[in-house]
Amino acid sequence: MLSPDKAKTKRLELTVSANTVMPGHTVLLTATAESPITGTGQAIEIFDTSTGVLAGSCSQGSQCAVAYAAKSGTHGFMAFVTPPTPKVPTSTSVMTSKPVTVSWIAVSVVTNHPLVGPGSSITLTTTSTVAIDKTGWLMQFYDVPTKARLSYCAGGNTCSLSLTRPSGGMSFLVAVLAPPSQSAPPAELVVAQTDVFTATWLSVSVNAITNSSQPGGVVHVVATVNADLTNSPWSIGIYDDHGQRVAPFCKTGRNCIADVKITERMPSFKAAVGSVTTAGMDVLGRLMQKIGPPPGKLANIVAESPLNVPTVHKTRLLWGVDSCKSFTSDPGAGSGLYPLVAANLGRPDFWGRYLTNTICPGISGAEIAAAHNTSMGILPIYNDYNCSNVVGYDTGRQYGAEAVAAAQRLGIPPGVALTIDIEPPGAACPGAVNVDGGFIQGWYDGVAPAGYVPAYYGNGSAGSEFANAYCAAVTARPEVANNSHLWTFQPSLWGGYSRGNAPGWLAYNTQCPEHGTAWQYMLSAGSNPDVDHDLLWSDFPLWYP
């Protein structure tokens, strides 16, 4: 026998304003009981039974209306006449409506192979949560940079696109559910779309640098791939011109590093990307590998670089210093820090000073005259009051433009390097932890078009915040590495160094393509003279006033 309350409310109906809606849009759910529930201790409650969420509750009258929205997916709803509860009722004694469903349209995309070699095919398949027949919508693929439509489907709920490229590179694609459009439609016409998907045809390049081509010299070799291989079946191998592998295979990240000692003539190097296997190696081959890099060979090679002849630095090391303070107020350099450094540490080949007045005073006319009169180079540095503000392309480009304007005011000619000071994260610069590739690229674009040479001061240790940002920038735009210089402050040494006993070149590198030509090997730490100690190769473009 029904309870008295249920006997009063024999029928409960749930309706919805639409069964198919766009992502994030609202539907109106209306539950109507046959009789009012006022004063019964009952409530009309509407639940999203797919998630268990209480959509709404009403304790008076015979009708309850609730607005509800979701981002995507198909959701089921039911109404109940029940004592108020935050959970979907399970008792058979409560009055229930028939279920209704609402589909919030969404599209997703998957691929058979996100990373392939040149000439191979990548197939993308997009799926809609609803069939699009007779909706007036198409599932459409667009190329993001050009906004051109590549393909479309007019029915069903799946659509596929296959692409190939004859050489290495990337395509940036998006799948859109919208009315027909030859070019990417405006946002107000888009029903649903996927995130941007990157299809990558692998390529690999090699950069090799040495300071000596003679036996005993060491060649620093960096192989760079245009994608992160960490979650792929591929690895990088580096080989000399005899086909001998010179370093272990690299399976993570985009880069592979080898430091190769020259034994006779200077070799050339190439890199390849493939899958590592030990199959097919005889016992002797495995034994020989034990005295060199770990065993294995590359099979299914999907990308290969040409042979690269190492670049020989035909330069010499210069010794110098940098300081926050002015080094003299005397055009003849007879007072201030300069004579103190020259007497106690040695005569500097160059001095690093700031372009503008921020935390440190900008370089003065007297200092410029003193540099001219002592035949000393100037290493121009730019920084901002807020050393945490090193995020984003626009910020980097703005800083670059300001540095160029300051350089022009001072009479610094094009061809000189302008260095952005990117301090390490810490109490003074906590936001420096967020330095990104966009900022690196922005500085480059702010400086290079004016004819100056972009340079970066930062932590050149592989894996540091600066190194990660720099590597992201040069992977996206190789010209940043080709046309700029790095000034690293790692490793930072302690000791009584001077010009006469300066260390040899031990600067860390980012393990990405770079011109690492300057090294701040010791901070002043309040020493007397209060200067930082530096080495740089003579191809670093200093300013000689």
HELIX and SHEET records of a PDB file:
HELIX    1   1 PRO A    4  LYS A    8  1                                   5    
HELIX    2   2 ALA A  187  LEU A  189  5                                   3    
HELIX    3   3 VAL A  283  LYS A  290  1                                   8    
HELIX    4   4 LEU A  337  ASN A  344  1                                   8    
HELIX    5   5 GLY A  365  ASN A  373  1                                   9    
HELIX    6   6 TYR A  393  LEU A  410  1                                  18    
HELIX    7   7 PRO A  430  ASN A  434  5                                   5    
HELIX    8   8 GLY A  437  VAL A  447  1                                  11    
HELIX    9   9 ALA A  448  ALA A  450  5                                   3    
HELIX   10  10 GLU A  465  ALA A  476  1                                  12    
HELIX   11  11 PRO A  478  ASN A  482  1                                   5    
SHEET    1   A 3 LEU A  12  VAL A  16  0                                        
SHEET    2   A 3 THR A  26  ALA A  33 -1                                        
SHEET    3   A 3 GLN A  63  ALA A  69 -1                                        
SHEET    1   B 5 THR A  20  VAL A  21  0                                        
SHEET    2   B 5 VAL A 100  TRP A 104  1                                        
SHEET    3   B 5 GLY A  73  THR A  82 -1                                        
SHEET    4   B 5 ALA A  43  ASP A  48 -1                                        
SHEET    5   B 5 VAL A  53  CYS A  58 -1                                        
SHEET    1   C 4 THR A  20  VAL A  21  0                                        
SHEET    2   C 4 VAL A 100  TRP A 104  1                                        
SHEET    3   C 4 GLY A  73  THR A  82 -1                                        
SHEET    4   C 4 MET A  95  THR A  96 -1                                        
SHEET    1   D 3 VAL A 107  THR A 111  0                                        
SHEET    2   D 3 SER A 121  SER A 128 -1                                        
SHEET    3   D 3 THR A 158  THR A 164 -1                                        
SHEET    1   E 5 LEU A 115  VAL A 116  0                                        
SHEET    2   E 5 PHE A 197  TRP A 201  1                                        
SHEET    3   E 5 GLY A 169  ALA A 178 -1                                        
SHEET    4   E 5 LEU A 138  ASP A 143 -1                                        
SHEET    5   E 5 ARG A 149  CYS A 153 -1                                        
SHEET    1   F 4 LEU A 115  VAL A 116  0                                        
SHEET    2   F 4 PHE A 197  TRP A 201  1                                        
SHEET    3   F 4 GLY A 169  ALA A 178 -1                                        
SHEET    4   F 4 ALA A 192  GLN A 193 -1                                        
SHEET    1   G 4 ASN A 255  LYS A 261  0                                        
SHEET    2   G 4 VAL A 218  VAL A 225 -1                                        
SHEET    3   G 4 VAL A 204  THR A 210 -1                                        
SHEET    4   G 4 THR A 311  VAL A 312  1                                        
SHEET    1   H 3 SER A 235  ASP A 240  0                                        
SHEET    2   H 3 PHE A 269  THR A 277 -1                                        
SHEET    3   H 3 LYS A 297  GLU A 304 -1                                        
SHEET    1   I 9 LEU A 317  ASP A 322  0                                        
SHEET    2   I 9 PHE A 350  TYR A 354  1                                        
SHEET    3   I 9 GLY A 377  TYR A 382  1                                        
SHEET    4   I 9 ALA A 417  ASP A 421  1                                        
SHEET    5   I 9 VAL A 453  GLY A 458  1                                        
SHEET    6   I 9 HIS A 485  THR A 488  1                                        
SHEET    7   I 9 GLY A 516  MET A 522  1                                        
SHEET    8   I 9 ASP A 532  TRP A 537 -1                                        
SHEET    9   I 9 LEU A 317  ASP A 322 -1                                        
END                                                                             
